[in-house]
């Protein structure tokens, strides 16, 4: 079990879309500005064709159809030409609509690809703390549900809203062209309609955003339940898990039901009110036409004609329907903005701070064992390289600010380091020293208290103690998964804060208690420790750790494909592959965090022999509950509640008859 403090679970937020979300979405969209320009042009053409065809009805009836009524020798050619022109107008609108939808699909997929690329690239730079405090299923929801709602907004909602606005504007201009009084009547009715729609949409928008956040929470719970299915079944926890899921699903149901209820009644309300307007216009227009009332519009004044009435009725529908479309799409836009806000929230998370300037380089050693020369090929010897102008006095100066005991440890580390004359190259030997280190995952709850200790190059250091004593925390600080709040950690006399994290971690091989295998062949999983390793190097690493035997017995040997985190293997076999992965990396130092805890005693003996070969010449930190595995350690440190109680070899601590003696003899349990 980890030594980390439990972080408070994060409930799904119900906040509104973050300011600037729409601007950031369009920032991605406008990366394809020429395609967007064509889309806008096509939308305008489609809207113009729709309004133009409705406006053309006046001329069609008054100029071409009515003169033919009662004619003894009608000339049909003008009417045919008018109808042909009208057909061309409709075809132009259809082509424009098809074109912008076709282009938008490509733009949307490119935008989503860019967002996913940026999101994943940023995620790779986030600190371990982020993943400790966020549910993995909720993070996955960013890549699935949130991006899908964004896709719908880009391909449907945004263009539909834009088209509706253009259509409304075109219909309004056309109505003003025909009749100002009737247009004023339509606008008064539309104002009443907007008040009603706004009340509905404001409610549905809130629930759509809640729905998006509860989807993430349900996904997180399902992912957790799937991963822990064995534990759930072992403890007969199915009913309790079902109850928890039902509660979360009920929250999602209520939010979704409310959102879709309000969303689904929007269009019927607008449609029916639109029909009311249509009937009122038909009644008033019919009365006005029969009575011969006058009419005026931007086209001029005159008598209200049948063609004007028919055209105006069609335009009123072209004006009201887009308002309904805007209202419907507004809900989807709100949901998309909620999803986008979650995506951008992840992308705005502070990245893992580094601040280090010291790098890891290959060097050739001189005959005296101290002279170093940087080379660009693998030699088996590594050195820390400081930046130009840094001769190593910075960390030494910082050490003098510590307590006298810690300053003495730091000074000795500096003195014992093998450094080039200019101070820029320091041989990597695995000298690790903690000086006055205090740390807590939550600053107000320290896990380590004023720790000072050292590990000499090539030593095997064992950390033992009860769960929560701080053992895993020590290793988390060495590789800078977290940075200390007080004190210093020195690696060959250099503060680890001054070393670039990738270089620091390259020098440290880690085998964790919880094994993670990836989908791919056994060979691929071993090669994960060193991506440019040859097959021969991977096989040699497997042989070194005694994994070669069982691997060759698999159906396809090293080419056997593993899926589901190596679900077809035993826990011990999975751990052996994990150890081989660390071996192929050939790191100068090793951290073994309960590396053999999942292996039976007989297998452990086999693995331990291989690990002993792997540990030769390296500084090794071993965390173990089985005290039998740490007997041959050079130094054993007993931790309790973040403090070092005892330090020494196995024989020394047994002779001391203190805490380690109590643990080893079974007088005290490691709980």
C-alpha positions as CSV (number, residue, x, y, z in Angstrom):
1,X,0.0,0.0,0.0
2,X,1.3,3.5,-0.8
3,X,2.5,5.8,1.9
4,X,0.7,8.7,0.3
5,X,-2.0,10.5,2.2
6,X,-5.5,10.1,0.8
7,X,-6.6,13.0,-1.2
8,X,-10.2,14.2,-1.0
9,X,-12.3,12.8,-3.8
10,X,-13.3,15.3,-6.4
11,X,-17.0,15.6,-7.0
12,X,-18.2,16.6,-10.5
13,X,-18.3,20.3,-10.8
14,X,-21.6,22.0,-11.8
15,X,-20.0,25.3,-12.8
16,X,-20.8,27.2,-16.0
17,X,-18.6,27.0,-19.0
18,X,-15.3,28.8,-18.3
19,X,-14.9,32.3,-19.8
20,X,-13.1,32.2,-23.2
21,X,-14.1,28.6,-24.0
22,X,-15.8,29.6,-27.3
23,X,-12.8,31.7,-28.3
24,X,-10.5,28.8,-27.7
25,X,-12.6,26.4,-29.7
26,X,-12.7,28.8,-32.7
27,X,-9.0,29.3,-32.2
28,X,-8.6,25.7,-33.3
29,X,-11.3,26.0,-36.0
30,X,-9.7,29.0,-37.6
31,X,-6.4,27.1,-38.1
32,X,-8.3,26.0,-41.3
33,X,-9.4,29.6,-42.2
34,X,-9.6,28.9,-46.0
35,X,-11.9,26.0,-45.4
36,X,-13.9,28.0,-42.9
37,X,-14.2,30.9,-45.4
38,X,-15.7,28.5,-48.0
39,X,-18.1,27.1,-45.4
40,X,-19.3,30.6,-44.5
41,X,-19.7,31.5,-48.2
42,X,-21.7,28.3,-48.8
43,X,-23.9,29.0,-45.8
44,X,-24.7,32.5,-47.0
45,X,-25.5,31.2,-50.5
46,X,-27.8,28.5,-49.1
47,X,-29.6,31.1,-46.9
48,X,-29.8,33.5,-49.8
49,X,-31.2,30.8,-52.0
50,X,-33.9,30.0,-49.5
51,X,-34.9,33.6,-48.9
52,X,-34.7,34.4,-52.7
53,X,-37.0,31.5,-53.6
54,X,-39.6,32.7,-51.1
55,X,-39.3,36.3,-52.3
56,X,-39.6,35.1,-55.9
57,X,-43.1,33.8,-55.1
58,X,-44.5,37.3,-55.3
59,X,-43.3,37.9,-58.8
60,X,-44.2,34.3,-59.8
61,X,-47.8,34.8,-58.8
62,X,-48.4,38.5,-59.6
63,X,-46.3,38.6,-62.8
64,X,-46.5,35.2,-64.4
65,X,-49.5,33.2,-63.0
66,X,-52.4,35.7,-62.5
67,X,-52.1,37.2,-66.0
68,X,-52.6,33.7,-67.4
69,X,-55.9,33.3,-65.5
70,X,-58.8,33.6,-68.0
71,X,-56.4,34.3,-70.9
72,X,-57.8,33.0,-74.2
73,X,-54.3,32.3,-75.7
74,X,-51.9,32.1,-72.8
75,X,-48.1,32.3,-73.4
76,X,-46.6,29.7,-71.1
77,X,-42.9,30.5,-71.9
78,X,-42.4,33.3,-69.4
79,X,-43.8,31.1,-66.7
80,X,-41.6,28.2,-67.7
81,X,-38.5,30.4,-67.7
82,X,-39.5,31.7,-64.2
83,X,-39.9,28.2,-62.9
84,X,-36.6,27.1,-64.4
85,X,-34.9,30.1,-62.8
86,X,-36.5,29.1,-59.5
87,X,-35.4,25.5,-59.9
88,X,-31.8,26.7,-60.5
89,X,-32.0,28.8,-57.3
90,X,-33.1,25.7,-55.3
91,X,-30.3,23.6,-56.9
92,X,-27.7,26.3,-56.0
93,X,-29.0,26.1,-52.4
94,X,-28.8,22.3,-52.3
95,X,-25.2,22.3,-53.7
96,X,-24.1,25.0,-51.2
97,X,-25.6,23.1,-48.3
98,X,-24.0,19.8,-49.4
99,X,-20.6,21.6,-49.9
100,X,-20.4,23.2,-46.5
101,X,-21.5,20.0,-44.7
102,X,-18.9,18.0,-46.5
103,X,-16.1,20.5,-45.7
104,X,-17.2,20.8,-42.1
105,X,-16.8,17.1,-41.5
106,X,-13.1,17.3,-42.5
107,X,-12.6,20.5,-40.5
108,X,-14.2,19.0,-37.3
109,X,-12.2,15.8,-37.4
110,X,-8.9,17.8,-37.9
111,X,-9.9,20.1,-35.0
112,X,-10.7,17.2,-32.7
113,X,-7.4,15.5,-33.7
114,X,-5.5,18.6,-32.8
115,X,-7.3,18.9,-29.5
116,X,-6.7,15.3,-28.6
117,X,-3.0,15.6,-29.6
118,X,-2.6,18.7,-27.5
119,X,-4.5,17.3,-24.6
120,X,-2.5,14.0,-24.5
121,X,0.8,15.9,-25.0
122,X,-0.1,18.2,-22.1
123,X,-1.2,15.2,-20.0
124,X,2.2,13.6,-20.5
125,X,3.7,16.7,-18.8
126,X,1.4,16.7,-15.8
127,X,2.9,15.8,-12.4
128,X,2.0,12.6,-10.7
129,X,0.0,14.6,-8.2
130,X,-2.6,15.3,-10.8
131,X,-3.2,11.6,-11.4
132,X,-3.3,10.9,-7.7
133,X,-6.1,13.4,-7.2
134,X,-8.2,12.8,-10.4
135,X,-10.3,9.7,-11.2
136,X,-8.9,7.9,-14.2
137,X,-12.3,7.2,-15.7
138,X,-13.1,10.9,-15.5
139,X,-9.9,11.7,-17.4
140,X,-10.9,9.2,-20.0
141,X,-14.2,10.9,-20.4
142,X,-12.4,14.0,-21.8
143,X,-11.2,11.9,-24.8
144,X,-14.6,10.3,-25.4
145,X,-17.8,12.1,-24.3
146,X,-16.4,15.6,-24.1
147,X,-14.7,15.5,-27.5
148,X,-17.9,13.9,-29.0
149,X,-20.1,16.8,-27.8
150,X,-17.5,19.2,-29.3
151,X,-17.7,17.3,-32.6
152,X,-21.4,17.7,-32.7
153,X,-21.1,21.4,-32.0
154,X,-18.5,22.0,-34.7
155,X,-20.3,19.9,-37.4
156,X,-23.9,20.7,-36.5
157,X,-24.6,23.3,-33.8
158,X,-22.3,26.2,-34.7
159,X,-22.9,26.1,-38.5
160,X,-26.7,25.5,-37.9
161,X,-26.9,28.5,-35.7
162,X,-24.9,30.6,-38.1
163,X,-27.1,29.5,-41.0
164,X,-30.2,30.2,-39.0
165,X,-29.0,33.7,-38.2
166,X,-28.2,34.4,-41.8
167,X,-31.6,32.9,-42.8
168,X,-33.4,35.1,-40.3
169,X,-31.5,38.2,-41.5
170,X,-32.3,37.3,-45.2
171,X,-36.0,36.6,-44.4
172,X,-36.3,39.9,-42.4
173,X,-34.8,41.9,-45.2
174,X,-37.1,40.2,-47.7
175,X,-40.2,40.9,-45.4
176,X,-39.2,44.6,-45.1
177,X,-38.9,44.7,-48.9
178,X,-42.4,43.4,-49.2
179,X,-44.3,45.1,-46.3
180,X,-43.2,47.1,-43.4
181,X,-46.5,46.9,-41.4
182,X,-46.7,43.1,-41.6
183,X,-43.0,42.9,-40.7
184,X,-43.7,45.0,-37.6
185,X,-46.5,42.6,-36.7
186,X,-44.2,39.6,-37.1
187,X,-41.5,41.2,-34.9
188,X,-43.9,41.9,-32.1
189,X,-45.0,38.3,-32.2
190,X,-41.4,37.1,-32.3
191,X,-40.5,39.1,-29.2
192,X,-43.2,37.2,-27.3
193,X,-41.9,34.0,-28.7
194,X,-38.3,34.7,-27.6
195,X,-39.4,35.4,-24.0
196,X,-41.1,32.0,-23.9
197,X,-38.1,30.2,-25.5
198,X,-35.5,31.9,-23.3
199,X,-37.3,30.6,-20.2
200,X,-37.2,27.1,-21.5
201,X,-33.6,27.2,-22.9
202,X,-32.1,28.7,-19.7
203,X,-33.3,25.7,-17.7
204,X,-32.3,23.1,-20.3
205,X,-28.8,24.6,-20.7
206,X,-28.1,24.2,-16.9
207,X,-29.2,20.6,-17.0
208,X,-27.2,19.8,-20.1
209,X,-24.0,21.0,-18.4
210,X,-24.8,19.0,-15.3
211,X,-25.4,16.0,-17.5
212,X,-21.9,16.3,-19.0
213,X,-20.2,16.4,-15.6
214,X,-22.2,13.4,-14.3
215,X,-21.3,11.4,-17.3
216,X,-17.6,11.8,-16.4
217,X,-18.4,10.8,-12.8
218,X,-20.3,7.6,-13.9
219,X,-17.5,6.7,-16.3
220,X,-14.9,7.1,-13.5
221,X,-16.9,4.8,-11.2
222,X,-17.4,2.2,-13.9
223,X,-13.7,2.2,-14.7
224,X,-12.9,1.8,-11.0
225,X,-15.4,-1.0,-10.6
226,X,-14.1,-2.9,-13.7
227,X,-10.5,-2.7,-12.4
228,X,-11.5,-3.8,-9.0
229,X,-14.0,-6.6,-10.0
230,X,-12.0,-9.3,-8.3
231,X,-12.0,-7.4,-5.0
232,X,-15.7,-6.7,-5.3
233,X,-16.5,-10.4,-5.8
234,X,-14.1,-11.6,-3.1
235,X,-15.8,-9.4,-0.5
236,X,-19.3,-9.9,-1.8
237,X,-19.5,-6.2,-2.4
238,X,-21.7,-6.4,-5.5
239,X,-24.9,-5.1,-3.7
240,X,-23.1,-2.1,-2.2
241,X,-21.3,-1.3,-5.5
242,X,-24.7,-1.5,-7.2
243,X,-26.2,0.9,-4.7
244,X,-23.4,3.4,-5.3
245,X,-23.7,3.1,-9.0
246,X,-27.5,3.5,-8.9
247,X,-27.1,6.7,-6.9
248,X,-24.6,8.1,-9.4
249,X,-26.7,6.9,-12.3
250,X,-29.8,8.4,-10.8
251,X,-28.0,11.8,-10.7
252,X,-27.2,11.4,-14.4
253,X,-30.7,10.3,-15.1
254,X,-32.3,13.3,-13.4
255,X,-29.9,15.8,-15.1
256,X,-30.4,14.1,-18.6
257,X,-34.2,13.7,-18.2
258,X,-34.6,17.4,-17.2
259,X,-32.2,18.6,-19.9
260,X,-33.9,16.6,-22.7
261,X,-37.4,17.3,-21.5
262,X,-36.8,21.0,-21.7
263,X,-34.8,20.5,-24.9
264,X,-37.5,18.4,-26.6
265,X,-40.4,20.8,-25.9
266,X,-38.6,23.8,-27.3
267,X,-39.2,23.0,-31.0
268,X,-42.9,22.0,-30.5
269,X,-43.5,25.3,-28.7
270,X,-41.8,27.3,-31.4
271,X,-43.5,25.3,-34.1
272,X,-47.0,25.7,-32.8
273,X,-46.4,29.4,-32.1
274,X,-45.1,29.7,-35.7
275,X,-48.3,28.1,-37.0
276,X,-50.3,30.6,-34.9
277,X,-48.4,33.5,-36.5
278,X,-49.0,31.9,-40.0
279,X,-52.8,31.7,-39.4
280,X,-52.9,35.3,-38.0
281,X,-51.0,36.6,-41.0
282,X,-53.2,34.6,-43.4
283,X,-56.4,36.0,-41.8
284,X,-55.2,39.6,-41.6
285,X,-53.6,39.4,-45.1
286,X,-56.8,37.8,-46.6
287,X,-59.0,40.6,-45.1
288,X,-56.5,43.3,-46.3
289,X,-56.3,41.8,-49.8
290,X,-60.0,41.5,-50.3
291,X,-60.6,45.0,-48.9
292,X,-57.9,46.4,-51.2
293,X,-55.8,47.9,-48.4
294,X,-52.7,49.8,-49.3
295,X,-49.2,48.5,-48.5
296,X,-45.7,49.9,-48.4
297,X,-42.3,48.3,-48.2
298,X,-38.7,49.0,-49.2
299,X,-39.7,48.2,-52.7
300,X,-42.3,51.0,-52.7
301,X,-46.0,51.6,-51.9
302,X,-49.1,50.1,-53.6
303,X,-52.0,47.8,-53.2
304,X,-51.6,44.6,-51.2
305,X,-51.5,41.8,-53.8
306,X,-52.1,38.0,-53.5
307,X,-48.5,37.4,-54.5
308,X,-47.3,39.6,-51.7
309,X,-49.5,37.8,-49.1
310,X,-48.3,34.3,-50.3
311,X,-44.6,35.3,-50.4
312,X,-44.9,37.0,-47.0
313,X,-46.5,33.9,-45.4
314,X,-43.6,31.8,-46.7
315,X,-41.1,34.3,-45.4
316,X,-42.7,34.3,-42.0
317,X,-42.0,30.6,-41.8
318,X,-38.4,31.1,-43.0
319,X,-38.1,33.7,-40.2
320,X,-39.6,31.8,-37.3
321,X,-38.2,28.3,-38.1
322,X,-34.5,29.4,-37.7
323,X,-35.3,30.8,-34.3
324,X,-36.4,27.3,-33.3
325,X,-33.3,25.9,-34.8
326,X,-31.2,28.3,-32.8
327,X,-33.0,27.4,-29.6
328,X,-32.5,23.7,-30.2
329,X,-28.8,24.0,-31.1
330,X,-28.3,26.4,-28.1
331,X,-28.8,23.4,-25.8
332,X,-26.2,21.4,-27.7
333,X,-23.8,24.3,-27.7
334,X,-24.1,24.6,-23.9
335,X,-23.3,20.9,-23.5
336,X,-20.4,21.2,-25.9
337,X,-19.1,24.2,-24.0
338,X,-19.3,22.2,-20.8
339,X,-17.3,19.4,-22.4
340,X,-14.8,21.9,-23.9
341,X,-14.4,23.6,-20.5
342,X,-13.4,20.2,-19.0
343,X,-11.0,19.6,-21.8
344,X,-9.4,23.0,-21.5
345,X,-9.3,22.7,-17.7
346,X,-7.1,19.7,-18.1
347,X,-5.0,21.5,-20.7
348,X,-4.6,24.4,-18.3
349,X,-3.4,22.3,-15.4
350,X,0.1,23.4,-14.4
351,X,2.7,21.1,-16.0
352,X,5.4,19.3,-14.0
353,X,7.9,21.9,-13.0
354,X,11.5,20.9,-13.7
355,X,14.0,23.8,-13.2
356,X,16.9,21.4,-13.5
357,X,19.9,22.2,-15.7
358,X,22.2,19.2,-15.0
359,X,22.1,16.5,-17.7
360,X,23.3,12.9,-17.9
361,X,26.0,12.2,-20.5
362,X,28.3,9.3,-21.5
363,X,31.9,9.7,-20.6
364,X,35.2,7.8,-21.1
365,X,37.3,7.4,-18.0
366,X,41.1,7.9,-18.0
367,X,43.5,5.4,-16.6
368,X,43.5,7.2,-13.2
369,X,39.7,6.6,-12.9
370,X,39.1,10.3,-12.4
371,X,39.8,12.0,-15.7
372,X,36.6,12.2,-17.8
373,X,35.8,13.0,-21.4
374,X,32.3,13.4,-22.7
375,X,31.4,11.2,-25.7
376,X,28.4,10.6,-27.9
377,X,28.3,6.8,-27.6
378,X,27.5,4.3,-24.9
379,X,30.5,3.5,-22.7
380,X,28.9,2.2,-19.5
381,X,30.2,5.2,-17.6
382,X,27.9,8.1,-16.9
383,X,28.5,11.6,-15.6
384,X,26.4,14.6,-14.5
385,X,27.1,17.6,-16.7
386,X,26.4,21.1,-15.3
387,X,25.5,24.0,-17.5
388,X,28.1,26.6,-18.7
389,X,29.2,28.7,-15.8
390,X,28.2,26.3,-13.0
391,X,31.2,24.7,-11.3
392,X,29.2,23.0,-8.6
393,X,29.4,25.6,-5.9
394,X,25.7,26.4,-6.0
395,X,24.5,23.3,-4.2
396,X,27.4,23.5,-1.8
397,X,26.4,27.1,-0.9
398,X,22.8,25.9,-0.4
399,X,24.0,23.1,1.9
400,X,25.5,25.7,4.4
401,X,22.0,27.0,5.0
402,X,21.0,23.6,6.5
403,X,21.5,22.4,10.0
404,X,25.2,21.7,11.0
405,X,24.7,17.9,10.7
406,X,23.0,18.1,7.3
407,X,25.6,20.6,6.1
408,X,28.3,18.2,7.1
409,X,26.6,15.4,5.1
410,X,26.4,17.7,2.0
411,X,29.9,18.8,2.3
412,X,31.2,15.2,2.5
413,X,29.2,14.3,-0.6
414,X,30.8,17.2,-2.4
415,X,34.3,16.1,-1.3
416,X,33.8,12.5,-2.2
417,X,32.3,13.2,-5.6
418,X,34.6,12.5,-8.6
419,X,34.6,15.8,-10.5
420,X,36.4,17.1,-13.5
421,X,38.9,20.0,-13.0
422,X,36.4,22.6,-14.3
423,X,33.7,21.3,-12.0
424,X,31.2,20.7,-14.8
425,X,31.4,16.9,-15.0
426,X,30.7,14.7,-12.0
427,X,30.9,10.9,-12.3
428,X,27.6,9.1,-11.6
429,X,28.3,6.7,-8.7
430,X,25.0,6.5,-6.9
431,X,25.9,8.5,-3.8
432,X,22.4,9.6,-2.4
433,X,22.0,11.8,0.7
434,X,19.0,13.2,2.4
435,X,19.7,16.3,4.4
436,X,17.0,17.8,6.7
437,X,14.2,16.6,4.4
438,X,10.6,17.3,5.4
439,X,7.8,16.5,3.1
440,X,4.0,16.0,3.0
441,X,1.7,15.3,0.1
442,X,-0.5,17.9,1.8
443,X,1.8,20.6,3.2
444,X,0.0,20.7,6.5
445,X,0.4,16.9,7.0
446,X,4.1,16.0,6.8
447,X,4.9,12.4,5.9
448,X,8.7,12.7,6.5
449,X,10.1,14.7,9.4
450,X,13.6,16.2,9.2
451,X,15.2,13.1,7.6
452,X,18.9,13.0,7.2
453,X,20.7,9.9,5.9
454,X,23.1,8.8,3.2
455,X,23.6,5.8,0.8
456,X,27.2,5.2,-0.4
457,X,27.8,4.2,-4.0
458,X,27.1,0.6,-4.7
459,X,25.3,0.0,-1.4
460,X,22.0,-1.9,-1.1
461,X,19.8,0.2,1.1
462,X,16.7,-1.5,2.6
463,X,13.7,0.6,3.8
464,X,11.5,-1.3,6.2
465,X,8.6,-0.2,8.4
466,X,4.9,-0.4,8.8
467,X,2.5,0.8,6.1
468,X,2.5,4.6,6.1
469,X,6.0,4.9,7.6
470,X,7.2,6.8,4.5
471,X,9.1,4.2,2.6
472,X,7.6,4.7,-0.8
473,X,7.7,8.5,-0.2
474,X,11.4,8.3,0.0
475,X,11.7,6.8,-3.4
476,X,9.1,9.2,-4.8
477,X,11.4,12.1,-3.7
478,X,14.6,10.6,-5.1
479,X,13.1,10.4,-8.7
480,X,11.3,13.7,-8.2
481,X,7.8,12.5,-8.6
482,X,7.4,15.1,-5.8
483,X,9.8,17.8,-4.7
484,X,10.8,18.2,-1.0
485,X,9.4,21.2,0.8
486,X,12.3,21.6,3.2
487,X,15.9,20.3,3.0
488,X,17.9,18.8,0.2
489,X,18.4,15.5,-1.6
490,X,21.9,15.2,-3.0
491,X,22.8,12.8,-5.8
492,X,26.6,12.6,-6.2
493,X,26.8,15.9,-4.4
494,X,24.2,17.6,-6.7
495,X,20.8,18.6,-5.5
496,X,18.2,16.6,-7.4
497,X,16.2,19.8,-7.9
498,X,19.1,20.9,-10.1
499,X,19.0,17.8,-12.3
500,X,16.7,17.6,-15.3
501,X,13.9,15.1,-14.5
502,X,14.3,13.0,-17.7
503,X,18.0,12.6,-17.0
504,X,17.5,11.9,-13.3
505,X,14.9,9.2,-14.1
506,X,17.1,7.8,-16.8
507,X,19.7,7.1,-14.0
508,X,17.1,5.3,-11.9
509,X,15.5,2.0,-12.7
510,X,12.2,1.4,-10.9
511,X,10.3,-1.9,-10.3
512,X,7.0,-1.2,-8.6
513,X,4.7,-3.4,-6.6
514,X,1.8,-2.7,-9.0
515,X,2.9,-4.0,-12.4
516,X,1.7,-2.3,-15.5
517,X,2.0,-4.2,-18.8
518,X,0.9,-2.7,-22.1
519,X,-1.0,-4.2,-25.0
520,X,1.7,-5.7,-27.2
521,X,4.2,-8.6,-27.3
522,X,6.3,-9.7,-24.4
523,X,9.3,-8.4,-26.3
524,X,7.6,-5.0,-26.6
525,X,6.9,-4.9,-22.9
526,X,10.5,-5.7,-22.0
527,X,11.8,-3.2,-24.6
528,X,9.7,-0.5,-22.9
529,X,12.6,0.0,-20.6
530,X,14.8,1.0,-23.5
531,X,13.1,1.6,-26.8
532,X,16.2,1.2,-28.9
533,X,17.1,-2.1,-27.3
534,X,17.7,-5.0,-29.7
535,X,15.9,-8.4,-29.4
536,X,19.2,-9.9,-28.1
537,X,19.4,-7.3,-25.3
538,X,15.8,-7.9,-24.3
539,X,16.4,-11.7,-24.2
540,X,19.6,-11.2,-22.2
541,X,17.7,-9.1,-19.7
542,X,15.1,-11.8,-19.4
543,X,17.8,-14.4,-18.8
544,X,19.4,-12.2,-16.2
545,X,16.2,-12.0,-14.2
546,X,15.3,-15.6,-14.8
547,X,12.2,-14.7,-16.9
548,X,13.5,-16.4,-20.0
549,X,12.3,-19.8,-19.0
550,X,8.6,-19.2,-18.6
551,X,8.6,-16.8,-21.6
552,X,9.8,-19.5,-24.0
553,X,7.0,-21.7,-22.8
554,X,4.3,-19.2,-23.9
555,X,2.4,-20.0,-27.1
556,X,4.5,-17.6,-29.3
557,X,7.4,-17.1,-26.8
558,X,8.7,-13.5,-26.9
559,X,6.1,-12.7,-29.6
560,X,3.1,-13.7,-27.5
561,X,0.7,-10.7,-27.5
562,X,-0.4,-9.5,-24.0
563,X,-3.7,-7.8,-23.5
564,X,-5.6,-6.5,-20.5
565,X,-2.5,-5.7,-18.5
566,X,-1.1,-9.3,-19.0
567,X,-4.3,-10.9,-17.7
568,X,-3.2,-14.3,-19.1
569,X,-0.1,-14.4,-16.9
570,X,0.3,-15.1,-13.2
571,X,1.2,-12.2,-10.9
572,X,4.7,-13.6,-10.5
573,X,5.2,-13.8,-14.3
574,X,4.0,-10.3,-14.8
575,X,6.4,-9.1,-12.1
576,X,9.3,-11.0,-13.8
577,X,8.6,-9.2,-17.1
578,X,8.6,-5.9,-15.1
579,X,12.0,-6.7,-13.6
580,X,13.4,-7.7,-17.0
581,X,12.1,-4.3,-18.3
582,X,14.2,-2.5,-15.7
583,X,17.2,-4.8,-16.4
584,X,17.2,-3.9,-20.2
585,X,17.3,-0.2,-19.2
586,X,20.6,-0.9,-17.5
587,X,20.2,2.0,-15.0
588,X,23.1,3.1,-12.7
589,X,20.8,2.9,-9.7
590,X,17.7,0.8,-8.8
591,X,14.6,1.3,-6.8
592,X,12.7,-1.9,-5.9
593,X,9.4,-1.1,-4.4
594,X,8.0,-4.4,-3.0
595,X,9.3,-5.9,-6.3
596,X,8.9,-9.5,-5.1
597,X,5.9,-9.1,-2.9
598,X,3.6,-10.8,-5.5
599,X,5.9,-13.8,-6.1
600,X,5.7,-17.0,-4.2
601,X,8.7,-18.0,-2.0
602,X,10.1,-20.6,-4.5
603,X,9.9,-18.1,-7.4
604,X,11.3,-15.4,-5.2
605,X,14.5,-17.4,-4.8
606,X,14.9,-17.7,-8.5
607,X,14.2,-14.1,-9.1
608,X,16.4,-13.0,-6.2
609,X,19.4,-14.7,-7.8
610,X,18.8,-12.8,-11.1
611,X,18.2,-9.6,-9.2
612,X,21.5,-10.0,-7.3
613,X,23.3,-10.1,-10.7
614,X,21.3,-7.0,-11.7
615,X,22.2,-5.1,-8.5
616,X,25.9,-5.6,-8.7
617,X,27.8,-2.3,-8.9
618,X,24.6,-0.3,-8.4
619,X,23.2,1.7,-5.6
620,X,19.9,-0.1,-4.8
621,X,17.0,1.0,-2.7
622,X,14.8,-1.9,-1.6
623,X,11.3,-1.5,0.0
624,X,10.1,-4.8,1.4
625,X,7.7,-6.2,3.9
626,X,9.4,-9.7,3.8
627,X,12.4,-9.1,6.0
628,X,14.0,-12.2,4.7
629,X,14.6,-10.3,1.4
630,X,16.6,-7.6,3.1
631,X,19.0,-9.6,5.2
632,X,21.9,-9.2,2.8
633,X,21.4,-5.4,2.5
634,X,24.4,-3.3,3.4
635,X,22.2,-0.9,5.3
636,X,18.8,-1.4,6.7
637,X,16.8,1.7,7.8
638,X,13.7,1.3,10.0
639,X,11.1,4.0,9.5
640,X,8.2,4.8,11.6
641,X,5.7,7.7,10.9
642,X,8.2,9.5,8.7
643,X,11.2,9.2,11.1
644,X,14.3,7.0,11.0
645,X,14.3,4.9,14.2
646,X,17.3,2.6,13.4
647,X,20.0,2.3,10.8
648,X,22.6,-0.5,10.4
649,X,23.3,-3.9,8.9
650,X,21.1,-6.9,9.7
651,X,23.5,-8.3,12.3
652,X,23.9,-4.9,13.9
653,X,20.2,-4.3,14.2
654,X,19.6,-7.7,15.6
655,X,22.3,-7.2,18.2
656,X,20.7,-3.8,19.1
657,X,17.4,-5.7,19.9
658,X,15.4,-2.6,19.0
659,X,12.5,-2.1,16.6
660,X,14.0,-4.2,13.8
661,X,14.7,-7.1,16.2
662,X,11.0,-6.9,17.2
663,X,9.9,-6.9,13.6
664,X,12.2,-9.7,12.5
665,X,11.4,-12.0,15.4
666,X,7.7,-11.4,14.9
667,X,7.1,-9.7,18.2
668,X,5.7,-6.7,16.2
669,X,3.8,-7.0,12.9
670,X,4.4,-4.9,9.9
671,X,0.9,-3.4,9.8
